[in-house]
Amino acid sequence: MSKNFFGIYGYGVSGQAVSKVLEYEGEDYVIFDSNIQLSVIDKIISEKNDFINLLHKFDTLIVSPGIPDNDEIIKTARRLHVNIISEIEFAYARCKGKIIAITGTNGKSSATTFIYKMLKKSGFKVYKLGNIGVPFSSKILEITHDSYVVLEVSHAQLANIKDFRADISILLNIKPEHRNWGIDFNKYKEYKMNIFKNLKKTDLLIANDLDCIVKGLRYNNEFRLQYFSNFIMSIDTEFKNGNIFLRETYLSSFAVKQELGISDEIFQATINDFKGLEGAMELVECSLPIKVFCDSKATNQWSTMFCLKRIETKVLLVCGGANDKLANYTPLARTIMEKGIKTFLIGETGQILKEIFQENNYHQYEYFGKKFLDAFEKCLNFSVQEGYNVVFSPGANSRDLFLNHFDRRKVFIEYVEEYSNRNK
């Protein structure tokens, strides 16, 4: 049997997982990643032009999710009619188990984790993979017919699918973000919709009809369809101790529970055990007389708006970061102004929000630029004096100030702890 020749574009965790599978299968492949030096691995192509000159020879080009749609290599490969697939498509072709796939602009990781924990408690053999941090391909050689894969998928991973489909698909929401990926909102929405483009009659799509964009999508009759609104009564009346910020997680997971025949007791136990992800409206433990929430995972304004609209107590907001998604921040500014929230602004998007506030004669803000520790200090001082709770929800990536959202969570929580110790 003749070997196939693969190109791997991007050698992050997903590219590394793919290469290990290809090694196991005895296939030929080469890798291009501008961040990897030649000495690291034998099959690396060090020059972009050398990789481009090989494109026409590839049977398949496997693209890492971090590669934007308008990338030169991607555009050249399309012009040459090269078969381009994502890492999840590569893994799907080899997957023996059943798949539960979750996508949306916000809330993917929380829903993925809750469903994983619920299945685990029910005795299923289950994997939590995908955009949540562990590549689908990294476990593909051990996934068996009796396994379930709970798979978080981003629009970037769905962009280059051919046959990928899940037994159960979940569409949480669609918000106008990720313009920095070289696509407009209509293309972004199209990629999100790919989650149901290959579904069969036996497959189930669980769609959030409480989200105006998801509700307005056109669905065909080729698969089974359940809406979030079908389960509101059950969530509101039958289960206790829930987190108001996990409502979409509960509704989507309840539909999965019903589909798989999982008991009410297991669902309630999962609610009791899972209080949310670190950095997702996480209650920071401290000795202060107010509550402090860390929402460092809010990498777009819609996440921040989502949390602000659900908070009923008086709050102060620390907000801002890098403007690498080139978003229009008017929706977030409008939410802040409508609720009259005093906001401590940092970073590039803080400057954008400041300008919008000034245009609208809104004065409940202070701008600190890159001096985020000063913003934390002044916000905490004000909160303790006035009895306001604090929410740190950047509404953007923070690469202008921090390494990533994990780093900014660590810095913020450590500062709150240090402040608490100073003010005992």
N, C-alpha and C positions, 0 to 999 in steps of 0.2 A: 504493500500500500504506500503510495507516494505521500510525502509529508506536505502539510500546508505551511505557508510562509506568512507570519504575522508581524505587524508593526505595533509596538506599544508606545503610545505617545503620552508621556508623563510617568515618572517612576516614584510616585508617592506610595502610600500604603496600598491603594487599589492596583496600581501598576505592578508592584512587587508581588501581590497575591496572584495576579494573572500569570506572571512569569513562572511562578512555582508550579502552577497547574500545567502550563505548557511544557515545562521540564519533565513533569511526571508523565505527560502524554507523548513525549518524544518529538514534539513539534519544533520547527525552526522559527526563530523570531529575532528581532533586533529592537532596541529601545532608543528613544530620544527624549532627553530631559535636559534643558539648558542649565539646570541647577546641579547636575551630577557630573563629576569629573571622570575623565576617561579611565583612570586607574581603579575606579570603584568596581566595575564589572566588565567582563569580557565583551558582552553583546551590546555595549553602549555605542551609539553613533554620536560623535562629539560635535559635528557641524550640522547646522540646520539644513543647509543646501544639500549635503550628502543624504540626509534622511528624505528630503523632498524628491531627490533623484531616484530613490528606491520606491516611492509610492506606487508606481504603476506595476511593481512586481508583487505587492502584497495581495494575498487572498483576502485578508481582513486587517483593518486598522482599528485597534482598540484604544479608545480615547478616555483619559482620566477626566473626572467631572469638573476639575478646576480649569480646564481649557475652554476659553470663551468661544462662542459661535463665530466670531469674526476673525479668528486666528488665521494667519497666513497658511499654515500647513493644512488646516481644516478646509479652507476655501479651495486650495489647490487639489486636495484629495477629492472633493466633490466635483470639481471640474474634470478630473480624470475618471470619474465614476467608480472610485474605490469604495468597497463595502466598508462603511464606518459603523461601528457599534460601541455602545458603552460597556463598562465593566459588568453592570447588572444583566445586560443581554448575554454577555459571554457566560456568566455564571448560570443564568436561567437555562441555557441550552444543555447544561450538565446537571441540573437540579432534579433529584429524585423525590424530594418531599413536597408538601403543600406550602403555599406561600400566602401570607397576609401582608399586603403592601399598603403603606400609609404615606400620603403626600399632602401638601398644603404649604402655604406661606409661613404660618405660625402653628406651633403646637405639635409638630411631628414627633419630636423626641419624647414628649410626655405621653402621647397616645401609644407610641411604640413600646415604651417601657411598661406602661400599665398593662397592656395586652400581653406582653411577654410574662410579666409576673402572674397575671391571672391564669394563663395557660400552664405555667410552671406549678402553681398551687394545685391545679387540676390533674397533675400527673402526666401531662404531655411531654414528649421529648421535643424541646423547643430551642431555637437559636434567635438571638437578637442581633441583626446585622444591617449593613447598608450605611446610609449617610450618618447614622448615629455614632460611627467611629470604627466599626469592624467590617472590612469589605466582605461582600457576599461571597466572592471567590475564595476567601481565606479558609472557609469551612466546607467548601463544596465537595471535597473528596470524602468527608465523613457524614454528610447528610444522607439519611436513609429514607426509604419509602414511608416509614411511620413517623417521620419528623415533620415539625412545623417550623417555618422560617418567618419570623416577624421582621419585616423589612422596611426600614425608613428610606424613602426615595425622594430625591430633590428633582427640580425641573431639569437640572443639568444631566442627571442620570437618565431621565426619561426622554431626553432630547434625541438620543441615538439608539432607540430600540427598534427592533424589527418584529419579533414574535413574542416578546415578553408579555406575560399576563399573570395575574395572581388569582388564586381561588377566591380570595376575599380582598377587595380593594376598598380603600377609604380615602375620600376626598374631603379634607377638613375645611379648607377655605382657600380663596385666591385673592391676593392683594397686589396692587401695582408696585412691585419692587424688582430688584435685580436688573436694572437697566444697564449696569456696568458690564453685563455679560455679553454685550454686543447685540441685544435684541430689544424690540419694543414690547409693550405690554401684551399686545395681541399674540405675539409669538410666544411669550412667556406663558400665557394662558393655554395656548395650543399644546405646549409641552406638558403642562400639568394634566391636560385632558388625555394625553397619551396613556394615562394609567388605566383607562377603560376602552381604548381603541381596539384591543384584541380579545376582549372578554367573550366567553362562550355562554350558551344558554344555562349551563350549570353553575356559572360563576356569579358572585354577588358583588354589587357595588353599593357601598354605604356612603351616601352623599349628604353634606350639610346644607339643607335647604334653609337654614337660618342665616346663611351667608348669601348676600344678594347676588353675587356673581355666580356662585355655584348653583343657586336656585334657578338662574336664568339660562343655564347651559341646556343644550338639546341632547337628549339621550335617546338612543334607538332601543328597539325591543329585543336585542340579541342577547340580553343578560338580565338577571334578576336585579331589582333596584329597591333599596330601602332608604328612607329619609330619616334624618336625625329627629325631626319633629314627632315621629311615630313613638318615640321613647321618652318624651319629656315627662309625661305623667308618671311613668314608672320611676324615673330618676328622682323626681321631686317628692314622691309620696312613700316610696318603699325602702329607700336607703338613707343612712344617716352619716354624720361626721365628714361630709364631703368638703372639698376645698373649692370655693367659688371660682377660682381661676382655672379649675380643671373641668369645667362643665362640658366642653367639646370632647375632652378625653373620655368622660363618663358616658356620654351619649353614643360615641362611636364604639366604645368597648362593650357597652350593653348590647349593641346589635351583634357584635361578635359572640358574646356570651350566649345569646339566643340561638344563633346559627350553629354553634358547636355543642349546645346542650349543657352548658356549664351552670352550676347551681347558684341560686341567690346567695347562699352562704359564702361561697368562694368569692363572688363579686363583692360582697360587703367586706369580707376579710381583706381583699385587695385595696379597697377604699381606705380601710383602717391603717394598712401598712404603708401605702404609698401617698406621701404628703406632697409630692412634687419633686422635680429635679433640682439639683444644686444650681443656684443662679437663676432660677425661674420663679420669681416672686417668693423667694426663700426668706423665711422669718429668721433674722439674725439673733442668735442668743447673746444677750447682753444685760447688764444691770441697770440700764437707763429706764426712766419712768415712762418712756414712750416706746412704740414698736418701730423697728427698722427692718425694711424689706430690701433684699438684694435681687434685682431683676437683670443681672449682668448679661443674660442670654438674649436680651432684647436687642437684636442687631438691626432692626428696622423700626420705623415709626409706628407701624401698625401694632406691633407687640406692645409698645408703650401705651398706645391708645387703648388697647384691649384691657390692660390692667387698670388704667385710670378710670375707665368707664364702669368698672366693677367695684371700685373703692368708694365706700359711703362715708368714711371718717375724714376729718380734716388732715390733709397731707402736705408735705413739702416735697418737691421733686428735684433730684439732681439728674441732669440730662445733657447729652451731647457726645460727639465722637467724630470719627472721620467721615467725610462726605463722599465715600467711594462708590456709592450707589446712585449718585447724581439725582437724588430724589427731590421732589417738591415738598417742602416741609409745612406747607400751609395747613393740611389736615390736622397734624399734631398741634401746631400753634393754635388752631381754632379750638381744639378740644381743651387745651390748657386754659385759654382765655374764657371759654364758656363756663368752665368749672371754677375759675378764679384761683388757680393754683399758683402759689409763689414758687418760682423755679430758679434753680441755681445752675447756670449754663456753663458748659465746658467744651473745648474742642472746636473743630470746624463747623459742625452742625449747630453748636451753641451760638456761633456768630450769625448763622442764617436765621435761627429762631429769634435772636436779638433784633435783627433788622425787621422781621415781620412784626414783632411786638411794637417796635418804634413806629412803624407805618400805621398801626392800629391804635396808637396812644395807650398801649397796655404797659403798666409800670411795675407789675408784680414779678420782677426778675432781677437777678444780678449776673453779670458775666465775668468769668474768671480766666478765660483763655485756656492755656495749658496748665494752670495752677490748680489742678484738681484737688490736691490736699487742702488748699485754702477753701475750696468750695465745700468739701466734706465738713471741715471745721465750722464754718459759718452756718451751714445748714443744721448741724447737730446743736450748735449753741441756740439757734432760733427755736428749734423744735422743743428742746428741754424747757426753755423759758416760756413758750406759748402753749405747750401741750399738743403739738402737732406730731403725727407720725411721719416717718421719712421713707421715701421710695427712691432707690437708685436704679433708674431705668434709662440707659443711654439712648435707646432709639436709633442706634447706628453702630457700625463697627468702630472700634477705638484704636485703630493702628497708629493714629497720630499721637496717642498717649500711652497705650498698653500693648503688650505682645498679642493678646487675644482676649476673648471673653472670660477664659479661665483665670488669666492673670488679673484682669480688673476685678473679678469677684474676690480673689485672694487679697488684693490691695485694699479694697473697700472694707471687707470683713475685719482684716487686721487693724485697720484704722479705727473702726467702730469699737473694737475690743480695747485698743489702746486709749481711746477717748473715754470709754467707760471706767477704766482703771484710774484715769486722771481725775475723774469727777465723782468718785464714790463718796 
